[in-house]
Amino acid sequence: MHQFAFVIHPVDVKRDAARKYPIAKYLPERWVEQLLMRKEPMVVSRITGLQSATGARAEGWFIGCPLSPRMMLNLPLEFVYQKIIRCGEIAQELGAEIIGLGAFTSVVGDGGITIAKNLDIAVTTGNSYTVATAIEAAVLGAEKMGVDIADATVAVVGATGSIGRTCAEALAPQAKAMLLLGRDATRLTPIAEQLRTVARGEVRVSTELAQELPNADVIITVTSAVDAVIYPKDLKSGAVVVDVARPRDVSVRVARERDDVLVIEGGLVEAPGEVDFGFDFGFPPRMAYACMSETMMLALEGRIESFTLGKEVSLQQVQITQELARKHGFRLAGFRSFERALTDAEIEAIRLRAGRTTAINYSKVRT
Ligand SMILES: NC(=O)c1ccc[n+]([C@@H]2O[C@H](COP(=O)([O-])OP(=O)(O)OC[C@H]3O[C@@H](n4cnc5c(N)ncnc54)[C@H](OP(=O)(O)O)[C@@H]3O)[C@@H](O)[C@H]2O)c1
């Protein structure tokens, strides 16, 4: 049986740190970050019961990296690397053969390359399967909301990023038009040029999110911003938004003020077997992030290799993880929105409020 590990870290500093240290709930965020600075990486829990549809089994550990997204972006990169490498060393000492880098531990720096060079075990960012599930959620969400991708303007926010860029590449051949959004037009433009060679329709770039987002029917948002970048006034009625970012990109105000748009959390997966994560990260039983799931499926497959490393993710890597997911029994979890499960009836109500009477047939395009 193969052994794996996965690095987790506080994403919402006060909420997540309070899971381990309840006092954190009552302290200002900056104070909690100061306390985290003094902490060392540690084992958070043992992961048991993971069993593939093939019968293969694997076990692992969550290793906690005591840094928040803001800390990882602002502290010297060398300091952050040392913390993540220490997580990997702990995993190595425990007997893990592969380690996955959760959330910002793969965002900072070079997407795991330096971490892998400093460890004797395989490292994966999990971004290939994250792309696969983001696309699947966008297509399924669009179908449920009666949006035909072939007729839709699809926006990717954070389109120069590791996950965003490949999401755009996968959807460009299907969408009526693509909108690549980010902070830096000089980085967006060459990506648009490349996509135009495969795109079905027009490909535009912009750094003006508030101005351009109201043109989008489907949005995949996956930035490394620490605060929200999408607000209620930015969304077209009936829009489908897949928020893959952690911390999330869509303001919680959207949940309160816009009952005519579907916002779903991207990258949520149901893992096979009676998996017990030994730690409550706020999901129902057996539900995991896609990046965790990539690590788990590689362990189940016995594919002990640094599968997704660096900032580039190819469509071929995405496809391989889709195949591994099917083989081992990982599947897209039911939709969640702002940390709560969404029923089909609720989605239908959103669709009707947006003035669309019919959903699209489920047998339509799949990536
Ligand atoms: N749900 C999951 O399973 C899962 C798995 C892995 C990662 N994630 C999350 O996915 C997100 C992105 O990861 P990644 O590896 O793709 O990161 P990345 O390669 O660093 O890309 C981040 C992108 O965000 C853009 N960006 C940053 N701040 C922005 C802002 N204020 N406004 C607009 N665009 C902004 C960057 O643009 P420029 O730098 O070009 O300006 C870049 O395109 C993170 O939040 C991460 O935690 C989720």
The ligand as an SDF file (V2000), in Angstrom:
LIG
                    3D

 48 52  0  0  0  0  0  0  0  0999 V2000
   -9.8640   24.2340   -5.2910 N   0  0  0  0  0  0  0  0  0  0  0  0
   -8.7100   23.5730   -5.4040 C   0  0  0  0  0  0  0  0  0  0  0  0
   -8.6400   22.3440   -5.3310 O   0  0  0  0  0  0  0  0  0  0  0  0
   -7.4530   24.3750   -5.6600 C   0  0  0  0  0  0  0  0  0  0  0  0
   -6.2960   23.6840   -6.0300 C   0  0  0  0  0  0  0  0  0  0  0  0
   -5.1460   24.4200   -6.2690 C   0  0  0  0  0  0  0  0  0  0  0  0
   -5.1610   25.8090   -6.1540 C   0  0  0  0  0  0  0  0  0  0  0  0
   -6.2970   26.4440   -5.7870 N   0  0  0  0  0  0  0  0  0  0  0  0
   -6.3470   27.9100   -5.6930 C   0  0  0  0  0  0  0  0  0  0  0  0
   -6.3100   28.4380   -7.0210 O   0  0  0  0  0  0  0  0  0  0  0  0
   -5.7810   29.7700   -6.9960 C   0  0  0  0  0  0  0  0  0  0  0  0
   -4.7660   29.9810   -8.1090 C   0  0  0  0  0  0  0  0  0  0  0  0
   -3.7580   29.0040   -8.1040 O   0  0  0  0  0  0  0  0  0  0  0  0
   -2.6260   28.9760   -9.2610 P   0  0  0  0  0  0  0  0  0  0  0  0
   -1.7040   27.8820   -8.8970 O   0  0  0  0  0  0  0  0  0  0  0  0
   -3.2550   28.9610  -10.6100 O   0  0  0  0  0  0  0  0  0  0  0  0
   -1.9230   30.3990   -8.9980 O   0  0  0  0  0  0  0  0  0  0  0  0
   -0.9800   31.2550   -9.9680 P   0  0  0  0  0  0  0  0  0  0  0  0
   -0.3350   30.3980  -10.9760 O   0  0  0  0  0  0  0  0  0  0  0  0
   -0.1070   32.0650   -9.0780 O   0  0  0  0  0  0  0  0  0  0  0  0
   -1.9850   32.2290  -10.7310 O   0  0  0  0  0  0  0  0  0  0  0  0
   -2.6850   33.2440  -10.0710 C   0  0  0  0  0  0  0  0  0  0  0  0
   -3.3460   34.1570  -11.0820 C   0  0  0  0  0  0  0  0  0  0  0  0
   -4.1010   35.1180  -10.3490 O   0  0  0  0  0  0  0  0  0  0  0  0
   -3.8520   36.4060  -10.9560 C   0  0  0  0  0  0  0  0  0  0  0  0
   -4.1100   37.4180   -9.9380 N   0  0  0  0  0  0  0  0  0  0  0  0
   -3.5230   37.5550   -8.7360 C   0  0  0  0  0  0  0  0  0  0  0  0
   -4.0720   38.5790   -8.0560 N   0  0  0  0  0  0  0  0  0  0  0  0
   -5.0440   39.1130   -8.8630 C   0  0  0  0  0  0  0  0  0  0  0  0
   -5.9820   40.1650   -8.7360 C   0  0  0  0  0  0  0  0  0  0  0  0
   -6.0100   40.9280   -7.6420 N   0  0  0  0  0  0  0  0  0  0  0  0
   -6.8480   40.3960   -9.7630 N   0  0  0  0  0  0  0  0  0  0  0  0
   -6.8230   39.6400  -10.8680 C   0  0  0  0  0  0  0  0  0  0  0  0
   -5.9550   38.6150  -11.0550 N   0  0  0  0  0  0  0  0  0  0  0  0
   -5.0780   38.3510  -10.0590 C   0  0  0  0  0  0  0  0  0  0  0  0
   -2.4130   36.3190  -11.4060 C   0  0  0  0  0  0  0  0  0  0  0  0
   -2.2070   37.3200  -12.3820 O   0  0  0  0  0  0  0  0  0  0  0  0
   -0.8150   38.0880  -12.6670 P   0  0  0  0  0  0  0  0  0  0  0  0
    0.1850   37.5310  -11.6770 O   0  0  0  0  0  0  0  0  0  0  0  0
   -0.5220   37.7900  -14.0920 O   0  0  0  0  0  0  0  0  0  0  0  0
   -1.1330   39.5000  -12.4290 O   0  0  0  0  0  0  0  0  0  0  0  0
   -2.3950   34.9160  -11.9760 C   0  0  0  0  0  0  0  0  0  0  0  0
   -2.9760   34.9170  -13.2640 O   0  0  0  0  0  0  0  0  0  0  0  0
   -5.2670   29.9850   -5.5770 C   0  0  0  0  0  0  0  0  0  0  0  0
   -6.2330   30.7050   -4.8560 O   0  0  0  0  0  0  0  0  0  0  0  0
   -5.1580   28.5730   -5.0240 C   0  0  0  0  0  0  0  0  0  0  0  0
   -5.2680   28.5210   -3.6110 O   0  0  0  0  0  0  0  0  0  0  0  0
   -7.4500   25.7590   -5.5560 C   0  0  0  0  0  0  0  0  0  0  0  0
  1  2  1  0
  2  3  2  0
  2  4  1  0
  4  5  1  0
  4 48  2  0
  5  6  2  0
  6  7  1  0
  7  8  2  0
  8  9  1  0
  8 48  1  0
  9 10  1  0
  9 46  1  0
 10 11  1  0
 11 12  1  0
 11 44  1  0
 12 13  1  0
 13 14  1  0
 14 15  2  0
 14 16  1  0
 14 17  1  0
 17 18  1  0
 18 19  2  0
 18 20  1  0
 18 21  1  0
 21 22  1  0
 22 23  1  0
 23 24  1  0
 23 42  1  0
 24 25  1  0
 25 26  1  0
 25 36  1  0
 26 27  1  0
 26 35  1  0
 27 28  2  0
 28 29  1  0
 29 30  1  0
 29 35  2  0
 30 31  1  0
 30 32  2  0
 32 33  1  0
 33 34  2  0
 34 35  1  0
 36 37  1  0
 36 42  1  0
 37 38  1  0
 38 39  2  0
 38 40  1  0
 38 41  1  0
 42 43  1  0
 44 45  1  0
 44 46  1  0
 46 47  1  0
M  CHG  2   8   1  16  -1
M  END
$$$$
